């Protein structure tokens, strides 16, 4: 799952000029108050800390901003003073900068205070940790005996310049040969180099499993891509259309259904765990949320990534086959492709092969699991051996089912697969995944007989690593 896709923009709120400056103690008191009220979700109380002319920013917009911060970042664990500095847009010319470590990421908290202890400027923005050069000590199984080995090692150690990067497994197929590299550790508590059977949540890569099952259903004449999805639902869903135009199975598979990415109440459910909001969201809530969906335009034309829509597709396929979704995965994917380690969370009993997962600022995170959203990527785990088997099918591109999933439908999307070339001369099929702590990607270049799978147990961006290796293996 490509994490819940709400981008944290920099919100900068500014008010009138104040000639005098607040004291350091006033700044720290205000900062502590913001943290305490944020922890209690008392966003109104934070709003009242602002000086009067700040109120030109309406409270509902300010509250919505802070709610989005919490749903995408979790609670504030600790703060650290960074600097007093000139702040662009500040009238008095001085603002105080704090590093705010949330459970999921770190943000830069910037504000300017008046001598009367009110906030006249407030911002939360992305914080980039300075790169570390201590990468030589990162353990690895890389023997450095070939140009490919050395290129991968250079790219991997560049990735580990992020000081909180933890574990990394890389699988490569080039001209029919397989190469596997492991770096770092599966656990900060009990350091251990990943192995070929180490399990990672694969997140939204699971969506390509759902697309593959749909392709089987089409080729077996059980469904048609143009079918109205309501044909396969119990009860009445008059809301799942727009001006008489129904949503089709193809629309679910290529993210043009206009069904929103997440349920409207995912983060407002009682007692929600912002680190794993899906875990307590049951199937009853899933169907209730679906009844509240209101598409904003005709489906089939405009892309909108949807975890809710892909989950619905999985439910429909389970009804078509009269089997649970995970049994369909077993029948059509893991058994024929010899992916015996690929399974569903929670695991039965302790499994030492399951890597621990960490935020981009080093905090341990809970696993995600929820049957209602399994087809979108909540709870599927796999290892590098299994995913190389899966990748080899995509590169071969010879099985009729696989070929159907690779056929473009709309917006450069097949049946769940993204289709493009990534600036290369070759056609590319790819999908990424992320589940708050696990970050993954799969890329297949059939024409170049090459591909890559990357699995990590840290919420750290892997695109530079992916691009470097991709460019090398297709040449």
C-alpha positions, -999 to +999 in steps of 0.1 A: +000+000+000+013+032-009+007+045+025-024+067+031-017+093+005-022+127+022+008+150+016+021+171+044+024+206+029+041+234+047+014+256+063+026+290+072+004+313+092+014+349+097-001+378+115+008+415+122+042+431+131+055+431+167+085+452+174+095+434+206+105+398+209+092+371+233+117+356+257+132+321+254+111+309+283+079+322+266+088+303+235+095+270+254+063+274+274+043+279+242+060+249+225+052+227+255+016+238+255+012+230+218+027+195+224+003+189+254-028+201+236-019+181+204-015+150+225-051+155+238-063+164+203-075+197+217-069+217+185-092+245+196-069+251+226-039+254+202-059+279+181-065+300+211-027+304+216-026+325+185-027+363+187-059+380+175-050+389+140-040+353+134-078+345+135-081+356+098-072+319+094-105+303+101-105+277+130-120+248+109-091+251+084-065+252+112-081+222+130-083+202+098-046+209+092-036+196+126-059+166+123-041+157+090-008+161+107-018+136+135-033+111+111-001+110+090+025+115+117+011+102+150+018+117+184+047+140+192+072+119+211+098+146+219+110+180+207+144+196+205+154+232+201+174+238+169+179+275+164+167+310+165+167+324+130+154+350+106+122+335+092+111+345+057+077+361+060+082+370+096+076+406+105+098+409+136+126+389+118+130+363+145+115+328+148+123+298+168+129+264+152+123+231+169+127+195+157+094+178+165+098+140+165+064+124+158+059+086+159+060+083+121+083+111+109+100+142+121+088+177+112+102+212+117+081+233+140+086+270+135+068+298+153+071+334+162+058+347+195+048+381+208+060+396+241+026+388+255+030+350+249+009+347+218+019+330+185+020+353+155+035+329+130+032+291+129+045+264+106+051+227+104+071+214+075+092+185+063+125+179+080+154+162+063+180+146+086+216+155+076+232+125+058+255+103+078+289+091+063+291+061+087+280+036+061+311+015+058+302-005+089+267-015+076+268-053+074+261-070+041+264-103+022+277-085-009+310-102-019+320-072-041+334-096-067+317-082-099+309-048-114+272-054-105+282-062-069+301-030-066+274-009-082+248-023-059+270-017-029+276+019-038+238+025-043+229+006-011+254+026+010+241+058-004+207+047+008+221+041+043+233+077+044+198+082+059+208+077+096+176+057+104+177+033+075+176-002+091+174-032+068+174-038+030+170-067+007+176-063-031+167-089-057+178-085-093+171-105-125+194-098-154+195-121-185+179-149-166+203-148-137+193-139-102+213-119-077+204-112-041+219-087-017+211-080+020+222-050+041+216-038+076+195-056+102+160-069+107+159-056+143+176-028+162+172-048+194+187-080+182+208-071+151+207-097+124+214-094+087+183-101+065+183-135+047+165-147+016+135-159+037+132-127+058+096-115+057+086-080+049+051-064+045+048-058+008+020-033+010+004-022-023+024-047-044-005-069-032-027-049-056-010-067-085-021-100-069-057-087-070-052-076-106-039-111-115-069-128-099-092-105-118-074-115-151-080-151-143-117-145-137-119-127-171-101-155-190-123-181-172-154-162-184-166-156-148-166-118-152-162-091-178-141-060-172-170-039-183-194-054-157-212-030-133-196-038-099-231-037-083-239-070-101-217-087-075-227-068-044-255-077-019-280-050-012-286-017-030-258+008-039-274+035-059-245+058-049-220+037-069-226+055-102-225+090-116-253+104-136-264+069-146-229+057-154-219+027-133-185+018-119-170-012-136-145-039-126-119-023-148-124+010-131-116-005-098-085-022-112-070+009-128-080+034-101-104+054-122-136+044-101-135+078-083-140+059-050-118+077-024-085+063-013-095+056+022-128+053+042-141+087+053-140+076+089-107+057+090-090+082+113-121+092+133-130+058+145-131+056+183-098+047+199-080+048+165-043+038+166-028+063+142+002+040+137-020+012+124-055+027+117-066-002+096-063-029+122-095-023+140-115-013+110-138-043+105-158-055+075-191-040+088-175-006+089-161-012+054-195-018+039-210+012+058-183+034+044-189+021+009-226+032+012-214+067+019-192+070-012-203+097-037-183+097-069-176+132-082-175+124-119-179+096-145-156+066-138-131+053-162-113+085-171-097+103-142-071+085-120-075+085-082-055+060-063-079+040-041-072+015-014-109+013-007-117+006-044-090-021-047-102-038-015-137-038-029-124-055-061-109-082-039-142-087-021-160-090-054-136-117-066-140-136-034-178-136-040-174-146-077-152-176-067-170-183-034-136-185-017-118-162+007-094-137-010-063-153+006-073-187-008-074-171-043-040-157-038-028-192-029-045-208-059-035-184-086-003-169-073+017-185-045+012-221-054+018-219-092+047-194-087+062-214-059+059-186-033+056-207-002+068-180+022+042-154+011+014-153+037-010-131+056-006-113+090-011-119+118+011-150+117+002-180+137+028-182+164+061-164+166+081-161+134+117-150+138+119-144+100+095-114+102+115-082+102+106-055+127+094-022+111+106+013+118+096+049+111+118+073+092+130+087+125+137+053+141+106+044+161+093+008+162+059+005+146+031-021+148+023-045+119-007-038+098-034-065+094-070-064+083-089-088+062-112-062+048-083-044+032-060-073+024-066-070-014-052-035-012-021-045+007-029-045+044-013-076+059+005-095+031+041-105+037+067-120+015+104-125+011+130-118-016+130-154-029+093-155-034+092-120-050+119-129-074+097-158-086+069-134-090+091-109-108+103-136-132+067-141-144+063-104-151+096-103-170+087-134-191+053-118-199+043-151-216+014-163-195-020-151-209-031-140-174+000-120-168-002-105-203-038-093-196-027-076-164+000-057-184-025-044-210-029-006-206-064+005-198-064+041-187-039+066-174-010+042-181-024+016-157-031-020-165-049-043-141-032-027-111+002-025-127+017+009-135+030+010-171+057+034-184+094+034-192+109+055-163+130+075-188+145+043-204+141+028-239+122-001-225+086-008-214+083-010-176+057-026-154+060-015-118+043-011-084+055+002-051+042-004-016+045+012+019+028+004+052+043+028+078+077+011+082+080-012+053+089+003+019+089-019-013+090-017-050+089-042-080+100-033-115+100-055-146+116-046-179+105-076-202+122-063-233+155-060-214+150-093-196+156-075-164+139-065-132+143-055-096+126-061-063+135-040-032+122-047+003+130-026+033+119-024+070+122+014+073+100+042+061+128+058+040+125+067+004+140+041-020+135+058-054+171+070-058+183+034-050+157+020-074+167+044-103+204+037-099+200-001-100+174+000-128+197+021-151+225-004-146+206-037-151+190-027-184+222-017-201 
